[in-house]
Amino acid sequence: MRLAGIDWVIIAIFIAFITVIGFVASRKTHGKKEELLVAGRNVGMYVMLASVVAGEWGAITMVYQAEAGYINGLSAMFLGIVIGIGSVLAGMGGWFSVWVRRVKIMTIPELMEFRYGRAARAIAGLAMVAAFLIMLGTFLQGLGNMFGVFLGGDPKFIMIIMLILALVYTVTGGMWSVVLTDLVQFLILGIVIPLCAILAINYVGGWDALYDGVYAALGESGVNPVTCYGMPTIVYQIIYFFIAMAVYPTALTRVCACRSVREGYKGSTLGYSSFLARAVFPVVVGAAGLIIVPGMDSGITAYAETMIKIVPAGVLGLIVAGMLSAFMSTADTYYMTCASMIPQDVIAPLLPKGKSLTDKQTALLIRLGILLTALCALYVAYFYQGGMIYWVVKLAELMFVSGVAVAFFFGMYWKKANQYGACAALICGLAGAAITNYGLGLAAHLVFYWAMGASIAGMVVVSLLTQKNDPPKEIVGVYRERRALANGND
């Protein structure tokens, strides 16, 4: 069964509502850079929490986690467990929410300049823009296929429509539109995502029937993550998510939008605790798809095909609206993160010393950057074929996570880290991830270790060789800041 008339009405109402919110949000930016990028740093903790959950519980999460469930069975739930562990540890540690928010930084590359100088900022900005374009393009590709199943249309045409919808309110309202629409989407997603999993389990006859069906289809690897993935991959994922969530730019953007360090700290920790659920629910739907719609060539459309089989009219419209909502949350976050880095972190560091962009120039470039981001992502979506979406995304992230994480942590805890070492770490991390993944096609955990190893080696060796040109600096008092947070000082 495809969408009925009532389903289309629900979807149309949702699209109109979200568009109105985007235009209302545009009145709050006033053309100011800080309003556009971080909502004037005036977002409360609960709104920030809703924004984290809505933005990170994106439609692409449902697609690639359901794909993992269809391919790897219930073993794929381990992905949710390690994401939850790593993310909560990063949030509870306050690695970025204390220091970064307090010094009023708006982007990760800006953090690189704060510690290392303009060159490091420009390199970090370029690495992150490249990775985000690959990721957003991959998201569009998967979501176009999924919505093609729901709506019965050409996936490529649907990708274009989806891009336009997200562009409308992200360009007009900036971070305010992201936060306000995320608040609405949080309410929808909180109903839709668990509902889909419950319906799928009920349809196959309960949890025991689901487990037995997955075991019959995939054997031991379908129910045992160690057999399915192997311990090297499990260990790598736990380490990776602890590191990545400490420096991940979409999370940082929301923390920086909070009114205070304390609210950002609490909101990020609570928001990260939901990451377990965001992976487990879609995996259950994908695993149920092995029983409900067996024999599909690709797991990308498993979520949509399963829902069409089991969900009645009206409810299906709510689910599609929720999925569209989830896409909007993901797209607006990536648009803003990527587009803000273009003027802030790529163009600004290359300007002559003493020159800077005005707030109006920056706001205009951000809006143009959002359009450029959309066009580049669409190009990637049309032409790039990278395999299972989950691993495409994680490996693309390594292009910047490896170098940025090394520069970030060494910059806080090793006084001999300098600008030359940071630039080397960023370049080596980017090159290590790109060569081992796109060039050599190594396994994901090997790409991670090579990229991190190359980045650490670049930082240590180059920093030690250039101490005369850039001597040691006093390390930022991170522990003092965290004690102040614990005592209630902001």
Secondary structure, DSSP 4 states (H G I P E B T S, - for coil): ----HHHHHHHHHHHHHHHHHHHHHHTTTTT-HHHHHHGGG-B-HHHHHHHHHHHHS-HHHHHHHHHHHHHHGGGGHHHHHHHHHHHHHHHHHTTTTTHHHHTT--SHHHHHHHHH-HHHHHHHHHHHHHHHHHHHHHHHHHHHHHHHHHHTS-HHHHHHHHHHHHHHHHHHHHHHHHHHHHHHHHHHHHHHHHHHHHHHHHHHTSHHHHHHHHHHHHGGGGT-HHHHH-HHHHHHHHHHHHHHHHH-HHHHHHHHTBSSHHHHHHHHHHHHTTHHHHHHHHHHHHHHHHHHSTT-S-STTHHHHHHHHHPPTTHHHHHHHHHHHHHHHHHHHHHHHHHHHIIIIIIGGGSPTT----HHHHHHHHHHHHHHHHHHHHHHHHH---SSHHHHHHHHHHHHHHHHHHHHHHHHH-TT--HHHHHHHHHHHHHHHHIIIIIT---HHHHHHHHHHHHHHHHHHHHHHTTTTS---PPP-HHHHHHHHHTT--
